[in-house]
Amino acid sequence: MLIDAVGRVHAAVAAGTPVRIVSLVPSITELLCDLGLAPQIVGRTGFCIHPKDLVRTIAKVGGTKDVNFEKIRALAPTHLIVNIDENEKPAVEALAEFIPHLIVTHPNTPRDNLDLYRLLGGIFGAESQADCLCRAFEHAYAALAARPGRAPRSVLYCIWKDPWMTVSKDTYIANMLAQIGWQAWQAPLAPDPVRYPVFEWSPAVLDAIDAVLLSSEPYRFTDAHADALQRQIGVPVQLVDGEMLSWYGSRAIAGLRYLKTLAES
């Protein structure tokens, strides 16, 4: 059965049936293209930038959280693909009133990508392409698992500043880092845990971590930020590729290879 992240069962699109997809998730747009479905995508967000040559001709319909309803309505989509973390529920519910098929995604661990490939491949008749991605993922996953083990590290993964924000332990990013034994720091005894908490630099925080990771997205941290912060806090600070660690879908295959290079650095 083809079941999405909220338990909704989907039928495979019958051969010859017109398909018009709006994707509000950058990594899903990339995955759809890698499944050979780019011609069926009629709308994307401005953050859906990969693969560049294929998405440039697809209409932009706003951002992940500030969608343009009228643009989407005019595109007459048959399918809308969203993500629980990245898209606002009220907007998704409003869009679902005039888009026949809503597909909700929410991968939280690297291996969740296998079900994601099969779900979208099964719905849109791209099973063979999905199988190819599954094999490539398993190969990269096995190569990462075969690396020499190292001592675990506690890392503070920063996604934003002013205010400073990090990721909780139940996010996709944290579960990616866990593949190489890097445990995402989280404030202890938080009364109401949130997935992307705000924090402040303090002696208690610095004493609890081995390193700080500055992500290249969504905030555009640079090497200059890393150098300045390391001088300020006296803890090793490293700039990391946010797309490799936070984009799921087909990007996860390259992400696993990227993790291997991080672990070996």
C-alpha positions as YAML, in Angstrom:
chain: A
units: angstrom
residues:
- id: 1
  name: MET
  ca: [0.00, 0.00, 0.00]
- id: 2
  name: LEU
  ca: [1.06, 3.57, -0.71]
- id: 3
  name: ILE
  ca: [0.69, 5.36, 2.65]
- id: 4
  name: ASP
  ca: [1.95, 8.87, 3.39]
- id: 5
  name: ALA
  ca: [3.17, 10.43, 6.65]
- id: 6
  name: VAL
  ca: [-0.33, 11.05, 8.03]
- id: 7
  name: GLY
  ca: [-1.62, 7.58, 7.20]
- id: 8
  name: ARG
  ca: [-3.45, 8.58, 4.04]
- id: 9
  name: VAL
  ca: [-3.63, 5.77, 1.48]
- id: 10
  name: HIS
  ca: [-2.91, 6.78, -2.12]
- id: 11
  name: ALA
  ca: [-3.75, 5.05, -5.34]
- id: 12
  name: ALA
  ca: [-1.27, 4.77, -8.16]
- id: 13
  name: VAL
  ca: [-2.05, 7.15, -10.99]
- id: 14
  name: ALA
  ca: [-3.53, 5.22, -13.90]
- id: 15
  name: ALA
  ca: [-1.46, 5.15, -17.07]
- id: 16
  name: GLY
  ca: [-2.34, 8.02, -19.38]
- id: 17
  name: THR
  ca: [-3.97, 10.10, -16.63]
- id: 18
  name: PRO
  ca: [-2.78, 13.73, -16.69]
- id: 19
  name: VAL
  ca: [-0.63, 14.61, -13.68]
- id: 20
  name: ARG
  ca: [0.10, 18.17, -12.53]
- id: 21
  name: ILE
  ca: [2.19, 18.35, -9.36]
- id: 22
  name: VAL
  ca: [2.85, 21.31, -7.09]
- id: 23
  name: SER
  ca: [5.73, 20.65, -4.70]
- id: 24
  name: LEU
  ca: [6.17, 22.93, -1.69]
- id: 25
  name: VAL
  ca: [9.29, 21.10, -0.48]
- id: 26
  name: PRO
  ca: [12.73, 21.78, -2.03]
- id: 27
  name: SER
  ca: [14.15, 18.31, -1.42]
- id: 28
  name: ILE
  ca: [10.95, 16.68, -2.73]
- id: 29
  name: THR
  ca: [11.13, 18.74, -5.92]
- id: 30
  name: GLU
  ca: [14.67, 17.45, -6.44]
- id: 31
  name: LEU
  ca: [13.52, 13.89, -5.75]
- id: 32
  name: LEU
  ca: [10.66, 14.16, -8.23]
- id: 33
  name: CYS
  ca: [13.11, 15.29, -10.89]
- id: 34
  name: ASP
  ca: [15.43, 12.39, -10.11]
- id: 35
  name: LEU
  ca: [12.46, 10.05, -10.47]
- id: 36
  name: GLY
  ca: [12.01, 11.40, -14.01]
- id: 37
  name: LEU
  ca: [8.88, 13.38, -13.11]
- id: 38
  name: ALA
  ca: [10.05, 16.92, -13.89]
- id: 39
  name: PRO
  ca: [7.60, 17.27, -16.84]
- id: 40
  name: GLN
  ca: [4.71, 16.69, -14.42]
- id: 41
  name: ILE
  ca: [5.77, 19.42, -11.94]
- id: 42
  name: VAL
  ca: [3.85, 22.63, -12.63]
- id: 43
  name: GLY
  ca: [4.66, 24.58, -9.46]
- id: 44
  name: ARG
  ca: [7.49, 24.88, -6.94]
- id: 45
  name: THR
  ca: [8.71, 27.21, -4.21]
- id: 46
  name: GLY
  ca: [11.46, 29.74, -4.74]
- id: 47
  name: PHE
  ca: [13.64, 27.56, -2.53]
- id: 48
  name: CYS
  ca: [13.30, 24.59, -4.89]
- id: 49
  name: ILE
  ca: [16.59, 25.26, -6.68]
- id: 50
  name: HIS
  ca: [17.82, 21.75, -7.57]
- id: 51
  name: PRO
  ca: [18.35, 20.44, -10.17]
- id: 52
  name: LYS
  ca: [18.91, 23.90, -11.61]
- id: 53
  name: ASP
  ca: [18.51, 23.08, -15.29]
- id: 54
  name: LEU
  ca: [15.17, 21.34, -14.75]
- id: 55
  name: VAL
  ca: [13.47, 23.61, -12.20]
- id: 56
  name: ARG
  ca: [14.18, 26.93, -13.94]
- id: 57
  name: THR
  ca: [11.18, 26.45, -16.24]
- id: 58
  name: ILE
  ca: [8.77, 25.46, -13.44]
- id: 59
  name: ALA
  ca: [6.54, 28.24, -12.10]
- id: 60
  name: LYS
  ca: [7.32, 29.62, -8.65]
- id: 61
  name: VAL
  ca: [4.38, 29.78, -6.25]
- id: 62
  name: GLY
  ca: [5.96, 31.55, -3.27]
- id: 63
  name: GLY
  ca: [7.95, 30.10, -0.39]
- id: 64
  name: THR
  ca: [7.53, 27.05, 1.79]
- id: 65
  name: LYS
  ca: [5.46, 29.03, 4.29]
- id: 66
  name: ASP
  ca: [4.10, 31.95, 2.25]
- id: 67
  name: VAL
  ca: [2.47, 30.34, -0.75]
- id: 68
  name: ASN
  ca: [0.53, 32.22, -3.40]
- id: 69
  name: PHE
  ca: [-2.88, 30.60, -3.46]
- id: 70
  name: GLU
  ca: [-4.07, 32.21, -6.67]
- id: 71
  name: LYS
  ca: [-0.96, 31.19, -8.60]
- id: 72
  name: ILE
  ca: [-1.42, 27.62, -7.43]
- id: 73
  name: ARG
  ca: [-5.12, 27.63, -8.27]
- id: 74
  name: ALA
  ca: [-4.37, 28.89, -11.78]
- id: 75
  name: LEU
  ca: [-1.97, 25.98, -12.34]
- id: 76
  name: ALA
  ca: [-4.85, 23.52, -11.77]
- id: 77
  name: PRO
  ca: [-2.71, 20.91, -9.98]
- id: 78
  name: THR
  ca: [-3.87, 17.36, -9.49]
- id: 79
  name: HIS
  ca: [-1.37, 16.66, -6.68]
- id: 80
  name: LEU
  ca: [0.13, 18.74, -3.87]
- id: 81
  name: ILE
  ca: [3.19, 17.48, -1.99]
- id: 82
  name: VAL
  ca: [4.04, 19.00, 1.40]
- id: 83
  name: ASN
  ca: [6.11, 18.30, 4.50]
- id: 84
  name: ILE
  ca: [5.00, 18.49, 8.13]
- id: 85
  name: ASP
  ca: [8.04, 20.49, 9.26]
- id: 86
  name: GLU
  ca: [8.39, 22.80, 6.29]
- id: 87
  name: ASN
  ca: [4.84, 23.84, 5.44]
- id: 88
  name: GLU
  ca: [2.15, 25.55, 7.52]
- id: 89
  name: LYS
  ca: [-0.87, 23.35, 8.30]
- id: 90
  name: PRO
  ca: [-3.54, 26.07, 7.74]
- id: 91
  name: ALA
  ca: [-2.15, 26.84, 4.29]
- id: 92
  name: VAL
  ca: [-2.00, 23.16, 3.38]
- id: 93
  name: GLU
  ca: [-5.59, 22.64, 4.50]
- id: 94
  name: ALA
  ca: [-6.74, 25.61, 2.42]
- id: 95
  name: LEU
  ca: [-4.94, 24.29, -0.66]
- id: 96
  name: ALA
  ca: [-6.42, 20.83, -0.15]
- id: 97
  name: GLU
  ca: [-9.87, 22.32, -0.65]
- id: 98
  name: PHE
  ca: [-9.23, 22.69, -4.38]
- id: 99
  name: ILE
  ca: [-6.36, 20.23, -5.09]
- id: 100
  name: PRO
  ca: [-7.67, 16.67, -5.43]
- id: 101
  name: HIS
  ca: [-4.68, 14.78, -4.02]
- id: 102
  name: LEU
  ca: [-2.59, 15.83, -1.00]
- id: 103
  name: ILE
  ca: [0.59, 13.89, -0.21]
- id: 104
  name: VAL
  ca: [2.18, 14.60, 3.19]
- id: 105
  name: THR
  ca: [5.81, 13.68, 3.85]
- id: 106
  name: HIS
  ca: [7.83, 13.64, 7.06]
- id: 107
  name: PRO
  ca: [11.07, 11.62, 6.96]
- id: 108
  name: ASN
  ca: [12.81, 11.75, 10.34]
- id: 109
  name: THR
  ca: [15.63, 9.26, 9.86]
- id: 110
  name: PRO
  ca: [17.88, 8.53, 6.89]
- id: 111
  name: ARG
  ca: [16.26, 5.16, 6.21]
- id: 112
  name: ASP
  ca: [12.84, 6.82, 5.98]
- id: 113
  name: ASN
  ca: [13.99, 7.89, 2.54]
- id: 114
  name: LEU
  ca: [13.51, 4.37, 1.23]
- id: 115
  name: ASP
  ca: [9.77, 4.53, 1.94]
- id: 116
  name: LEU
  ca: [9.69, 8.04, 0.46]
- id: 117
  name: TYR
  ca: [11.22, 6.83, -2.82]
- id: 118
  name: ARG
  ca: [8.74, 3.96, -3.00]
- id: 119
  name: LEU
  ca: [5.76, 6.14, -2.10]
- id: 120
  name: LEU
  ca: [6.32, 8.74, -4.81]
- id: 121
  name: GLY
  ca: [7.59, 6.20, -7.32]
- id: 122
  name: GLY
  ca: [4.51, 4.06, -6.72]
- id: 123
  name: ILE
  ca: [2.02, 6.91, -6.98]
- id: 124
  name: PHE
  ca: [3.46, 8.39, -10.16]
- id: 125
  name: GLY
  ca: [4.52, 5.25, -12.04]
- id: 126
  name: ALA
  ca: [8.25, 5.63, -11.45]
- id: 127
  name: GLU
  ca: [8.86, 2.35, -9.63]
- id: 128
  name: SER
  ca: [12.01, 1.42, -11.56]
- id: 129
  name: GLN
  ca: [13.59, 4.82, -10.87]
- id: 130
  name: ALA
  ca: [12.62, 4.48, -7.20]
- id: 131
  name: ASP
  ca: [14.26, 1.05, -7.06]
- id: 132
  name: CYS
  ca: [17.47, 2.54, -8.50]
- id: 133
  name: LEU
  ca: [17.48, 5.20, -5.80]
- id: 134
  name: CYS
  ca: [16.88, 2.58, -3.10]
- id: 135
  name: ARG
  ca: [19.88, 0.57, -4.31]
- id: 136
  name: ALA
  ca: [22.08, 3.68, -4.42]
- id: 137
  name: PHE
  ca: [20.96, 4.64, -0.92]
- id: 138
  name: GLU
  ca: [21.68, 1.17, 0.49]
- id: 139
  name: HIS
  ca: [25.15, 1.22, -1.07]
- id: 140
  name: ALA
  ca: [25.97, 4.61, 0.48]
- id: 141
  name: TYR
  ca: [24.46, 3.56, 3.80]
- id: 142
  name: ALA
  ca: [26.53, 0.36, 3.92]
- id: 143
  name: ALA
  ca: [29.72, 2.27, 3.07]
- id: 144
  name: LEU
  ca: [29.04, 4.71, 5.91]
- id: 145
  name: ALA
  ca: [28.31, 1.90, 8.36]
- id: 146
  name: ALA
  ca: [31.58, 0.18, 7.41]
- id: 147
  name: ARG
  ca: [33.76, 3.15, 8.37]
- id: 148
  name: PRO
  ca: [36.09, 2.77, 11.39]
- id: 149
  name: GLY
  ca: [34.31, 3.65, 14.63]
- id: 150
  name: ARG
  ca: [35.24, 6.76, 16.59]
- id: 151
  name: ALA
  ca: [34.39, 8.16, 19.99]
- id: 152
  name: PRO
  ca: [30.95, 9.85, 20.13]
- id: 153
  name: ARG
  ca: [30.89, 13.64, 20.02]
- id: 154
  name: SER
  ca: [28.37, 16.14, 21.36]
- id: 155
  name: VAL
  ca: [27.77, 18.82, 18.76]
- id: 156
  name: LEU
  ca: [25.66, 21.96, 18.75]
- id: 157
  name: TYR
  ca: [24.16, 22.31, 15.26]
- id: 158
  name: CYS
  ca: [23.23, 25.93, 14.56]
- id: 159
  name: ILE
  ca: [20.64, 26.82, 11.93]
- id: 160
  name: TRP
  ca: [20.10, 30.50, 12.78]
- id: 161
  name: LYS
  ca: [21.47, 33.48, 14.70]
- id: 162
  name: ASP
  ca: [19.75, 36.54, 16.24]
- id: 163
  name: PRO
  ca: [18.30, 34.53, 17.88]
- id: 164
  name: TRP
  ca: [20.55, 31.50, 17.93]
- id: 165
  name: MET
  ca: [18.62, 28.34, 17.06]
- id: 166
  name: THR
  ca: [19.51, 24.66, 16.97]
- id: 167
  name: VAL
  ca: [17.80, 21.32, 16.27]
- id: 168
  name: SER
  ca: [16.25, 18.84, 18.68]
- id: 169
  name: LYS
  ca: [17.27, 15.19, 18.86]
- id: 170
  name: ASP
  ca: [14.18, 13.97, 17.01]
- id: 171
  name: THR
  ca: [14.85, 15.85, 13.77]
- id: 172
  name: TYR
  ca: [16.14, 14.49, 10.48]
- id: 173
  name: ILE
  ca: [19.34, 16.52, 10.89]
- id: 174
  name: ALA
  ca: [20.06, 15.08, 14.32]
- id: 175
  name: ASN
  ca: [19.40, 11.56, 13.08]
- id: 176
  name: MET
  ca: [21.75, 12.10, 10.15]
- id: 177
  name: LEU
  ca: [24.51, 13.25, 12.51]
- id: 178
  name: ALA
  ca: [23.87, 10.24, 14.74]
- id: 179
  name: GLN
  ca: [24.96, 7.97, 11.89]
- id: 180
  name: ILE
  ca: [28.56, 8.97, 12.62]
- id: 181
  name: GLY
  ca: [28.20, 9.15, 16.38]
- id: 182
  name: TRP
  ca: [27.66, 12.90, 16.59]
- id: 183
  name: GLN
  ca: [24.92, 13.58, 19.13]
- id: 184
  name: ALA
  ca: [22.99, 16.84, 18.73]
- id: 185
  name: TRP
  ca: [23.05, 18.90, 21.90]
- id: 186
  name: GLN
  ca: [19.68, 19.73, 23.38]
- id: 187
  name: ALA
  ca: [18.76, 21.86, 26.38]
- id: 188
  name: PRO
  ca: [18.18, 19.53, 29.36]
- id: 189
  name: LEU
  ca: [14.80, 19.28, 31.06]
- id: 190
  name: ALA
  ca: [13.03, 21.55, 28.58]
- id: 191
  name: PRO
  ca: [9.38, 21.77, 29.79]
- id: 192
  name: ASP
  ca: [7.96, 21.94, 26.27]
- id: 193
  name: PRO
  ca: [10.48, 20.51, 23.82]
- id: 194
  name: VAL
  ca: [10.42, 22.09, 20.37]
- id: 195
  name: ARG
  ca: [12.05, 20.77, 17.26]
- id: 196
  name: TYR
  ca: [14.06, 23.93, 16.55]
- id: 197
  name: PRO
  ca: [14.74, 25.59, 19.93]
- id: 198
  name: VAL
  ca: [16.27, 28.97, 20.65]
- id: 199
  name: PHE
  ca: [19.32, 28.92, 22.94]
- id: 200
  name: GLU
  ca: [21.86, 31.27, 24.48]
- id: 201
  name: TRP
  ca: [25.61, 30.76, 24.80]
- id: 202
  name: SER
  ca: [26.47, 29.97, 28.41]
- id: 203
  name: PRO
  ca: [29.19, 28.13, 30.32]
- id: 204
  name: ALA
  ca: [26.79, 25.23, 30.84]
- id: 205
  name: VAL
  ca: [26.23, 24.91, 27.08]
- id: 206
  name: LEU
  ca: [29.93, 25.17, 26.23]
- id: 207
  name: ASP
  ca: [30.88, 22.61, 28.86]
- id: 208
  name: ALA
  ca: [28.40, 20.11, 27.37]
- id: 209
  name: ILE
  ca: [29.64, 20.17, 23.78]
- id: 210
  name: ASP
  ca: [32.73, 19.09, 21.87]
- id: 211
  name: ALA
  ca: [32.12, 21.26, 18.82]
- id: 212
  name: VAL
  ca: [29.75, 23.68, 17.11]
- id: 213
  name: LEU
  ca: [28.47, 23.09, 13.60]
- id: 214
  name: LEU
  ca: [27.31, 26.12, 11.62]
- id: 215
  name: SER
  ca: [24.99, 25.13, 8.81]
- id: 216
  name: SER
  ca: [25.14, 26.85, 5.42]
- id: 217
  name: GLU
  ca: [21.33, 26.98, 5.45]
- id: 218
  name: PRO
  ca: [18.72, 28.24, 6.26]
- id: 219
  name: TYR
  ca: [20.96, 30.95, 7.72]
- id: 220
  name: ARG
  ca: [23.88, 31.59, 5.40]
- id: 221
  name: PHE
  ca: [26.70, 30.93, 7.85]
- id: 222
  name: THR
  ca: [30.16, 31.34, 6.32]
- id: 223
  name: ASP
  ca: [33.76, 30.56, 7.25]
- id: 224
  name: ALA
  ca: [33.99, 34.12, 8.58]
- id: 225
  name: HIS
  ca: [31.14, 33.39, 11.02]
- id: 226
  name: ALA
  ca: [32.87, 30.19, 12.09]
- id: 227
  name: ASP
  ca: [36.21, 31.91, 12.70]
- id: 228
  name: ALA
  ca: [34.61, 34.75, 14.68]
- id: 229
  name: LEU
  ca: [32.49, 32.42, 16.83]
- id: 230
  name: GLN
  ca: [35.41, 30.13, 17.63]
- id: 231
  name: ARG
  ca: [37.42, 33.11, 18.88]
- id: 232
  name: GLN
  ca: [34.43, 34.16, 20.98]
- id: 233
  name: ILE
  ca: [33.56, 30.86, 22.64]
- id: 234
  name: GLY
  ca: [36.83, 28.92, 22.56]
- id: 235
  name: VAL
  ca: [35.20, 25.72, 21.26]
- id: 236
  name: PRO
  ca: [35.96, 24.21, 17.83]
- id: 237
  name: VAL
  ca: [33.54, 25.58, 15.22]
- id: 238
  name: GLN
  ca: [33.03, 24.00, 11.79]
- id: 239
  name: LEU
  ca: [31.02, 25.16, 8.79]
- id: 240
  name: VAL
  ca: [28.95, 22.30, 7.31]
- id: 241
  name: ASP
  ca: [26.84, 21.91, 4.18]
- id: 242
  name: GLY
  ca: [23.24, 22.28, 5.32]
- id: 243
  name: GLU
  ca: [21.79, 20.80, 2.14]
- id: 244
  name: MET
  ca: [23.76, 17.59, 2.65]
- id: 245
  name: LEU
  ca: [22.53, 17.20, 6.22]
- id: 246
  name: SER
  ca: [18.95, 18.49, 6.05]
- id: 247
  name: TRP
  ca: [17.72, 17.67, 2.53]
- id: 248
  name: TYR
  ca: [16.15, 14.25, 2.35]
- id: 249
  name: GLY
  ca: [14.94, 12.50, -0.81]
- id: 250
  name: SER
  ca: [17.56, 11.71, -3.42]
- id: 251
  name: ARG
  ca: [19.95, 14.24, -1.81]
- id: 252
  name: ALA
  ca: [20.23, 11.85, 1.14]
- id: 253
  name: ILE
  ca: [22.43, 9.56, -0.94]
- id: 254
  name: ALA
  ca: [25.02, 12.29, -1.40]
- id: 255
  name: GLY
  ca: [24.36, 13.28, 2.22]
- id: 256
  name: LEU
  ca: [25.49, 9.87, 3.47]
- id: 257
  name: ARG
  ca: [28.70, 10.18, 1.46]
- id: 258
  name: TYR
  ca: [29.18, 13.66, 2.91]
- id: 259
  name: LEU
  ca: [28.78, 12.27, 6.43]
- id: 260
  name: LYS
  ca: [31.54, 9.80, 5.68]
- id: 261
  name: THR
  ca: [33.92, 12.62, 4.77]
- id: 262
  name: LEU
  ca: [32.94, 14.51, 7.95]
- id: 263
  name: ALA
  ca: [33.64, 11.46, 10.08]
- id: 264
  name: GLU
  ca: [37.03, 11.00, 8.47]
- id: 265
  name: SER
  ca: [38.09, 14.65, 8.70]
...
